Amino acid sequence: MKIGDKVRFLNDVGGGIITGFQDKNTVLVCGDDGFEIPTLVKDVVVIDTDDYNIAKKVSKTPKPKPAAEERKATSVKQALAVADDEEEEEETDPADLELSYRPMAQERRGANELNLLLAFVPRKPKAMSDTPFEAYLVNDCNYYVHYSMLSYADNACTLRHEGEIAPNTKIFLEEFTHNDLHTWERITLQTLAFKRDKLFLPKPVMSINLRIDGTKFYKLHAFQPNMFFNAPALIYEVIKNDKAARDFFVDADELREAMQTPQTFMTGNEAAPLSGAERRATDNARKRSAANEPLVIDLHAHELLDTMVGLAPKDILDYQLKVFHDTMRAELKHKGRRIVFIHGKGDGVLRNALIKELTRHYAQANYQDASFREYGYGATLVTIG
C-alpha cells in the first residue's frame, strides 16, 4: 500500500486516492470532494495501483525551438529569463522521488501457520439472482504470500491474477457476474510464503487446485457471516494450518474408463495396482476380516470416491458394481468366505442391482440380509459356495 494507490473503504461507502501516511497504521485518503480522510490501513482495500513509487527519469535534453524563434532577436534580459526557466524545468519534483518507507507488517500471536482463503462477497445480498460479486484473497497469517491464480479453458490455463499479499490482510481481486461463473469452475492457486527483515520457519511452495461450485452463487444461505467482512461471504479454504486444501480435480472421463477396465488381483507373483478408493475399501475390509470375521465392503459412494463432481447417478452405480465384481472375483477361490456388502437402505437400487448380479454371475454363492444388530439396515451377506 503506497501513495497514489486507489482504495475502497471496507466499512463505509466510497474510497479515494492515498495521498500520505499519518503514521504506520493510518493512511490519508483523498476523496472526490478533495478532503483528506485519516483511515486505518486495515479499513481500506487496494483496488488499483499507481506507479507513484517508480522514480521517473527527467529528460536533460532541451526541447528544440522552432526555427522562427531561433531567428528572433532577443535582449540580454530576455536571454537570462529563458536560462532561468530552463534551469527550473530541469529540477526534479520531490513527488517523483522513490519512496523508501514500507509499513511494518502487523503480526498476531499464534498466527504463524499458513491460512489462506478465497472469499466471494455479493454486492446485493438480497438480490442473489442478479447481484455482482467481489472476489477477495484473504491472508489470515503472519507471512507474506506471493501468489498466482490460474483459470482453465479445456486443458490450457491462463494467468488470472498475480501479486503479493501482506500478513493479516485481504486484497480485492475482481468483480464478476453470474455470466462469468464458468470461468471460476476450475482454479489453481500457487503460493510462496515468506517474512521480511526477520528469521522465519520456511513453508513449502504450494499449488492448490480448487473447484468452485457455481450453484452456490444463487443460494443466499451459502453466504455466511464471517470475521473478515461486514457482509455475508462464501469462503473457500485454500490453505488451512499449513496444509493445502483437498484437490478437487477429478477427470470424469478417466474415471469412466477405469470403471470399464477389468481389475486383476493377485495372480502368482504379479498384481495390478488398485485405485486409491479401491485400496482403501479393500484394506479396511481385510483388517476387519481377521479372526475369521466376514470381509466387509462398504459400497457407499462417499467411501469409494474422493468426489462425485461431474458424475451422473449411473456412473456412480457402475463404479459401485465394479468394486463388487472385483471383490467377488478375488474371493471366489476361498470357499466358505463370507462377505458383507454394505449398500444402505435408500430406495433399493444398489441392493437390487447386487442381487441381479449375484443371480446372473455367481450362482455358487448364497446371499441373505446381514445382521441388523451388527451392520444396520442395508447390508447383504454373501457366502462363497
C-alpha positions as CSV (number, residue, x, y, z in Angstrom):
1,M,0.0,0.0,0.0
2,K,1.6,3.3,-1.1
3,I,0.9,6.8,-2.1
4,G,-1.1,7.0,-5.3
5,D,-3.0,3.7,-4.8
6,K,-6.7,3.8,-5.3
7,V,-8.5,2.3,-2.4
8,R,-12.0,1.4,-1.3
9,F,-13.4,1.8,2.3
10,L,-14.3,-1.6,3.8
11,N,-16.6,-0.2,6.5
12,D,-18.1,2.7,4.5
13,V,-19.2,3.7,1.1
14,G,-16.7,5.2,-1.3
15,G,-13.0,5.5,-1.4
16,G,-10.2,7.6,-2.9
17,I,-6.5,8.0,-3.5
18,I,-3.8,7.6,-0.9
19,T,-2.0,10.9,-0.5
20,G,0.2,10.2,2.5
21,F,0.7,8.3,5.8
22,Q,-0.2,9.9,9.1
23,D,1.6,7.0,10.9
24,K,2.4,3.4,10.2
25,N,-1.2,2.4,10.9
26,T,-3.1,5.3,9.3
27,V,-3.3,6.5,5.7
28,L,-4.7,9.7,4.3
29,V,-7.3,9.1,1.7
30,C,-8.4,12.0,-0.6
31,G,-12.0,11.6,-1.7
32,D,-13.8,13.0,-4.7
33,D,-14.6,16.2,-2.6
34,G,-10.9,16.9,-2.2
35,F,-10.8,16.4,1.5
36,E,-8.2,14.1,3.1
37,I,-9.7,11.5,5.4
38,P,-7.4,9.7,8.0
39,T,-8.3,6.0,7.8
40,L,-6.8,2.9,9.4
41,V,-4.8,0.7,7.0
42,K,-6.9,-2.3,7.9
43,D,-10.1,-0.5,6.9
44,V,-9.2,0.0,3.3
45,V,-8.5,-2.3,0.4
46,V,-6.4,-1.5,-2.7
47,I,-8.3,-1.7,-6.0
48,D,-5.9,0.0,-8.3
49,T,-2.1,0.7,-8.1
50,D,-0.4,3.8,-9.4
51,D,3.2,3.8,-10.5
52,Y,3.9,6.6,-8.0
53,N,6.8,4.7,-6.3
54,I,8.7,4.4,-9.5
55,A,11.3,7.1,-9.9
56,K,10.8,9.0,-13.2
57,K,13.7,9.8,-15.4
58,V,13.7,13.5,-16.3
59,S,14.9,14.3,-19.7
60,K,18.0,16.6,-19.7
61,T,17.7,17.3,-23.4
62,P,16.2,20.8,-24.0
63,K,13.3,20.9,-26.4
64,P,14.1,22.0,-29.9
65,K,13.0,25.5,-30.6
66,P,11.1,26.5,-33.7
67,A,13.3,28.0,-36.4
68,A,11.3,31.2,-36.3
69,E,12.1,31.7,-32.6
70,E,15.8,31.0,-33.2
71,R,15.9,33.8,-35.8
72,K,14.1,36.1,-33.5
73,A,16.3,38.7,-31.8
74,T,16.3,38.7,-28.0
75,S,17.7,41.1,-25.4
76,V,20.1,40.2,-22.7
77,K,17.4,40.4,-20.1
78,Q,15.2,38.1,-22.1
79,A,18.0,35.6,-22.6
80,L,18.7,35.5,-18.8
81,A,15.0,34.9,-18.2
82,V,15.0,32.0,-20.6
83,A,18.0,30.5,-19.0
84,D,16.4,30.7,-15.6
85,D,13.3,28.9,-16.9
86,E,15.4,26.1,-18.4
87,E,17.1,25.5,-15.1
88,E,13.8,25.4,-13.2
89,E,12.5,22.8,-15.7
90,E,15.4,20.5,-15.0
91,E,14.7,20.4,-11.3
92,T,13.3,17.1,-10.1
93,D,9.9,17.2,-8.4
94,P,10.1,15.7,-4.9
95,A,6.9,13.7,-5.8
96,D,8.9,11.9,-8.4
97,L,11.4,10.5,-5.9
98,E,11.2,6.8,-5.0
99,L,9.6,6.1,-1.6
100,S,11.7,4.1,0.8
101,Y,9.0,3.9,3.5
102,R,7.4,0.4,4.0
103,P,4.8,0.0,6.7
104,M,5.8,-2.8,9.2
105,A,3.8,-5.9,8.8
106,Q,1.2,-6.4,11.6
107,E,1.6,-9.8,13.2
108,R,-0.7,-11.7,15.5
109,R,0.2,-14.1,18.3
110,G,-0.3,-17.8,17.3
111,A,-0.7,-16.9,13.6
112,N,2.5,-18.5,12.1
113,E,0.7,-21.3,10.4
114,L,-0.4,-20.6,6.8
115,N,-4.1,-19.8,6.4
116,L,-5.2,-18.5,3.0
117,L,-8.8,-18.1,1.9
118,L,-10.7,-17.2,-1.2
119,A,-13.8,-15.2,-0.5
120,F,-16.8,-14.1,-2.6
121,V,-19.0,-11.2,-1.4
122,P,-22.3,-10.3,-3.1
123,R,-22.8,-6.6,-3.7
124,K,-26.6,-7.0,-3.3
125,P,-27.2,-10.0,-0.9
126,K,-31.0,-9.6,-1.1
127,A,-31.0,-10.0,-4.9
128,M,-28.9,-13.1,-5.4
129,S,-30.2,-13.7,-8.9
130,D,-28.7,-10.6,-10.4
131,T,-26.1,-9.2,-8.0
132,P,-22.5,-8.8,-9.0
133,F,-19.9,-10.4,-6.8
134,E,-16.5,-9.3,-5.5
135,A,-13.7,-11.8,-5.2
136,Y,-11.0,-11.4,-2.4
137,L,-7.9,-13.2,-1.3
138,V,-7.6,-13.3,2.5
139,N,-4.2,-13.9,4.2
140,D,-5.0,-14.9,7.8
141,C,-1.4,-15.5,8.9
142,N,1.8,-13.7,9.7
143,Y,3.5,-14.5,6.4
144,Y,3.7,-12.5,3.2
145,V,2.3,-14.7,0.4
146,H,3.3,-14.3,-3.3
147,Y,0.5,-15.8,-5.3
148,S,-0.5,-16.6,-8.9
149,M,-4.0,-17.6,-9.8
150,L,-4.7,-19.7,-12.9
151,S,-8.0,-20.4,-14.6
152,Y,-8.7,-23.1,-17.2
153,A,-10.2,-23.4,-20.6
154,D,-10.2,-27.1,-21.7
155,N,-6.7,-28.3,-20.8
156,A,-5.0,-25.0,-21.1
157,C,-4.7,-22.3,-18.4
158,T,-4.4,-18.6,-18.3
159,L,-2.9,-16.3,-15.6
160,R,-5.9,-14.7,-13.9
161,H,-4.2,-12.8,-11.0
162,E,-0.7,-12.4,-9.7
163,G,0.7,-10.4,-6.8
164,E,1.8,-10.3,-3.2
165,I,-0.5,-10.1,-0.1
166,A,0.7,-8.8,3.2
167,P,0.2,-10.6,6.5
168,N,-3.2,-10.5,8.1
169,T,-4.8,-8.5,5.2
170,K,-7.2,-9.1,2.3
171,I,-6.9,-8.0,-1.2
172,F,-9.5,-7.3,-3.8
173,L,-9.2,-9.5,-6.9
174,E,-12.0,-8.7,-9.3
175,E,-15.8,-8.1,-9.7
176,F,-17.8,-10.5,-11.8
177,T,-21.4,-11.6,-12.5
178,H,-23.3,-14.8,-12.9
179,N,-22.4,-14.9,-16.5
180,D,-18.7,-15.3,-15.5
181,L,-19.2,-18.2,-13.1
182,H,-18.0,-20.7,-15.7
183,T,-14.5,-19.1,-15.6
184,W,-14.3,-19.9,-11.9
185,E,-15.2,-23.6,-12.2
186,R,-11.5,-24.7,-12.1
187,I,-8.9,-22.6,-10.3
188,T,-5.3,-23.3,-9.4
189,L,-3.6,-21.1,-6.8
190,Q,0.2,-21.2,-6.5
191,T,1.8,-19.7,-3.4
192,L,5.2,-18.8,-1.9
193,A,5.2,-17.7,1.7
194,F,8.0,-15.7,3.5
195,K,8.7,-13.0,6.0
196,R,10.7,-9.8,5.6
197,D,13.5,-8.5,7.7
198,K,13.4,-11.3,10.2
199,L,14.1,-15.0,10.7
200,F,11.2,-17.4,10.0
201,L,10.4,-21.0,9.5
202,P,10.2,-21.9,5.8
203,K,6.9,-23.0,4.3
204,P,6.6,-25.3,1.3
205,V,5.7,-23.9,-2.1
206,M,2.2,-25.0,-2.9
207,S,-0.1,-25.5,-5.9
208,I,-3.7,-25.9,-4.9
209,N,-6.5,-26.9,-7.2
210,L,-10.0,-25.7,-6.4
211,R,-13.4,-26.3,-8.0
212,I,-15.8,-23.5,-7.3
213,D,-19.5,-24.6,-7.2
214,G,-21.4,-22.1,-9.3
215,T,-24.8,-23.2,-8.0
216,K,-23.9,-21.7,-4.6
217,F,-23.9,-18.2,-6.1
218,Y,-27.7,-18.5,-6.4
219,K,-28.3,-19.5,-2.8
220,L,-28.5,-16.9,-0.1
221,H,-27.7,-19.4,2.7
222,A,-24.4,-20.3,1.1
223,F,-23.1,-16.8,2.1
224,Q,-22.5,-16.8,5.8
225,P,-21.5,-14.1,8.4
226,N,-17.7,-14.2,9.0
227,M,-14.8,-12.4,10.7
228,F,-13.3,-11.0,7.6
229,F,-16.2,-8.9,6.1
230,N,-19.1,-6.9,7.3
231,A,-21.3,-8.7,4.8
232,P,-22.0,-12.4,4.4
233,A,-19.5,-14.2,2.2
234,L,-18.9,-17.5,0.5
235,I,-15.4,-18.6,1.7
236,Y,-13.2,-21.4,0.4
237,E,-10.2,-22.5,2.4
238,V,-7.2,-22.6,0.1
239,I,-4.6,-23.4,2.8
240,K,-5.5,-24.3,6.4
241,N,-2.9,-24.6,9.2
242,D,0.0,-25.1,6.7
243,K,-1.9,-27.8,4.7
244,A,-3.3,-27.3,1.2
245,A,-7.0,-27.8,0.6
246,R,-8.1,-31.1,-0.8
247,D,-7.5,-31.4,-4.6
248,F,-11.0,-31.4,-6.2
249,F,-9.9,-32.0,-9.8
250,V,-11.3,-35.4,-10.9
251,D,-11.5,-36.3,-14.6
252,A,-14.9,-37.9,-15.1
253,D,-13.8,-39.4,-18.4
254,E,-10.8,-41.1,-16.8
255,L,-12.9,-42.5,-14.0
256,R,-15.4,-43.9,-16.5
257,E,-12.6,-45.5,-18.4
258,A,-11.3,-47.0,-15.2
259,M,-14.7,-48.5,-14.4
260,Q,-14.8,-50.2,-17.8
261,T,-11.3,-51.7,-17.4
262,P,-11.3,-55.2,-15.7
263,Q,-9.3,-55.2,-12.5
264,T,-6.8,-58.0,-12.0
265,F,-5.9,-59.1,-8.4
266,M,-3.1,-61.3,-7.3
267,T,-2.1,-63.9,-9.9
268,G,1.1,-65.7,-8.9
269,N,3.8,-63.1,-8.3
270,E,2.1,-60.3,-10.2
271,A,-0.6,-57.8,-9.0
272,A,-2.2,-55.0,-10.9
273,P,-2.3,-51.7,-8.8
274,L,-5.7,-50.7,-7.3
275,S,-7.1,-47.2,-7.4
276,G,-6.9,-45.2,-4.2
277,A,-10.5,-45.7,-3.4
278,E,-10.4,-49.4,-4.1
279,R,-7.3,-49.8,-2.0
280,R,-8.9,-48.0,1.0
281,A,-12.0,-50.1,0.7
282,T,-10.2,-53.5,0.4
283,D,-7.5,-52.6,3.0
284,N,-10.1,-51.6,5.6
285,A,-12.2,-54.6,4.8
286,R,-9.3,-57.0,5.2
287,K,-8.4,-55.6,8.5
288,R,-11.9,-56.3,9.8
289,S,-11.8,-59.8,8.3
290,A,-9.2,-61.0,10.8
291,A,-10.1,-63.9,13.2
292,N,-12.5,-65.4,10.6
293,E,-14.8,-62.4,10.6
294,P,-16.7,-61.6,7.4
295,L,-15.0,-59.4,4.8
296,V,-16.8,-56.1,4.9
297,I,-17.1,-53.9,1.8
298,D,-18.8,-50.6,2.2
299,L,-20.2,-49.6,-1.2
300,H,-21.5,-46.2,-0.2
301,A,-20.3,-43.7,-2.9
302,H,-18.6,-41.4,-0.4
303,E,-16.5,-44.3,0.8
304,L,-15.4,-45.3,-2.7
305,L,-15.0,-41.9,-4.4
306,D,-13.0,-38.9,-3.4
307,T,-15.6,-36.7,-5.1
308,M,-18.7,-37.1,-7.2
309,V,-18.4,-33.9,-9.1
310,G,-19.2,-34.5,-12.8
311,L,-20.6,-38.0,-12.3
312,A,-24.1,-39.0,-13.1
313,P,-26.0,-41.4,-10.9
314,K,-25.4,-44.2,-13.4
315,D,-21.7,-43.6,-13.4
316,I,-21.7,-43.9,-9.6
317,L,-23.7,-47.1,-9.7
318,D,-21.4,-48.6,-12.4
319,Y,-18.4,-47.9,-10.2
320,Q,-20.1,-49.5,-7.1
321,L,-20.8,-52.6,-9.2
322,K,-17.2,-52.7,-10.4
323,V,-15.9,-52.8,-6.8
324,F,-18.5,-55.6,-6.1
325,H,-17.3,-57.7,-9.1
326,D,-13.6,-57.1,-8.3
327,T,-14.2,-58.3,-4.7
328,M,-16.2,-61.4,-5.8
329,R,-13.6,-62.4,-8.4
330,A,-10.9,-62.1,-5.8
331,E,-12.7,-64.2,-3.2
332,L,-14.3,-67.0,-5.4
333,K,-11.4,-69.4,-4.7
334,H,-12.0,-69.1,-0.9
335,K,-14.9,-71.5,-0.3
336,G,-16.9,-70.6,2.8
337,R,-15.7,-67.0,2.7
338,R,-18.3,-64.6,4.0
339,I,-18.6,-61.1,2.5
340,V,-20.8,-58.3,3.8
341,F,-21.7,-55.7,1.2
342,I,-23.0,-52.5,2.8
343,H,-25.2,-50.7,0.4
344,G,-27.6,-48.7,2.6
345,K,-31.3,-48.8,2.7
346,G,-32.1,-45.9,0.3
347,D,-34.5,-46.7,-2.5
348,G,-33.1,-50.2,-3.0
349,V,-31.5,-49.5,-6.4
350,L,-28.0,-50.7,-5.4
351,R,-29.3,-53.7,-3.5
352,N,-31.5,-54.9,-6.4
353,A,-28.5,-54.5,-8.7
354,L,-26.3,-56.6,-6.4
355,I,-29.0,-59.4,-6.2
356,K,-29.3,-59.3,-10.0
357,E,-25.5,-59.7,-10.5
358,L,-25.3,-62.4,-7.9
359,T,-28.0,-64.4,-9.6
360,R,-26.6,-64.0,-13.1
361,H,-22.8,-64.4,-12.4
362,Y,-22.3,-66.1,-9.1
363,A,-24.8,-68.9,-8.8
364,Q,-22.4,-70.8,-6.5
365,A,-22.8,-68.1,-3.9
366,N,-25.6,-67.8,-1.3
367,Y,-26.9,-64.5,0.0
368,Q,-29.1,-63.1,2.7
369,D,-29.7,-60.0,4.7
370,A,-26.8,-59.3,7.0
371,S,-27.3,-58.9,10.8
372,F,-29.1,-55.7,11.6
373,R,-27.5,-55.6,15.0
374,E,-24.0,-55.6,13.5
375,Y,-24.5,-53.7,10.2
376,G,-27.8,-52.0,10.5
377,Y,-30.3,-51.8,7.7
378,G,-29.0,-52.1,4.1
379,A,-26.3,-54.8,4.2
380,T,-26.2,-58.2,2.3
381,L,-24.2,-61.2,3.5
382,V,-22.7,-63.3,0.7
383,T,-21.2,-66.8,1.3
384,I,-18.9,-68.3,-1.3
385,G,-20.0,-71.9,-2.1
